[in-house]
Amino acid sequence: MKELDMSSYNDILPVEKLYRLAEENHEQYKNASPHAHGVFDDVFNPAILKNVLEEFDTKDNEKWKEYDTKYEKKLQLSTDQVLGPNTRALISNLNSGTFLKFLEKLTGINSLIPDPYLSGGGLHKIESGGKLGIHVDFNRNDSLKVHRRINILIYLNEDWDDSYGGHFELWSDKAGTEKVKIAPIFNRMAIFNTTATSFHGHPEPLACPPDRSRKSLALYYYTVEKDNLQSKKNHGTVFVNEKGQADELGKVGLVQKLKNKVKAFIKA
């Protein structure tokens, strides 16, 4: 692992490069299809990301949170006490005012708020055969009582063969009428707005060798006010099922609620 000087912003965040990217790409970002987004390669010092990658696989497997449903099969680690020092330093800088100013200039969304708790974010790992179904993200952080506006994904996959799959997909609607596919290659940063119709994921099972996995760092950003492109109602993660219908995991339907009330009444 390479020793790095963490005393200066520019050793972790390439400030001038970031501000130049924001200045040059904010119109393209805003008008991108199928949703506002941008993809930027080789932004960060690769030595920093290599250090994060080394820390990635040294973490205690028992600390990873496992998601295993019909829509997703992945692992997540967001407890900062068990993240490595390089990972914590990078996340801290990505949650800094300096980085927020870059995001605000790029996206046109002002007064952004980071999430120090990394709710739903942090390190993400998808192993061979895993996937993340097309979905719309939860739109409110109940802990901070703020509304989700921006997602950032930084990919950490060296020598990633295109045949492995795992492409990040942005869909225009539940049917995927228009799609953008983004390969999850090392030192690639994908940024996109979180709205009621920002469908995304990687729906095809990962085809990498068993000794490889798809690795990324995910961070989410919020505002106090809700945007008019977001759903008026607060919701959790909403997946698209095989019939092209919305399916909010964890949501209890009306019929089930009635059954639960009947059961409770009988027990009483």
Secondary structure, DSSP 8 states (H G I E B T S, - for coil): ------SSHHHHS-HHHHHHHHHHHHHHHHT-SSSSEEEEES-S-HHHHHHHHHHHTTS-GGGSEEEESSSEEEEEE--GGGS-HHHHHHHHHHTSHHHHHHHHHHH---S-EE-TT-TT-EEEEEETT-EEEEEE---EETTTTEEEEEEEEEE--TT--GGG---EEEESSTT-SSEEEE---TTEEEEEE--TT-EEEE-S---S-TT-EEEEEEEEEEESS--TTS-SS----EEE-TTS-EEETT---HHHHHHHHHHHHHH-
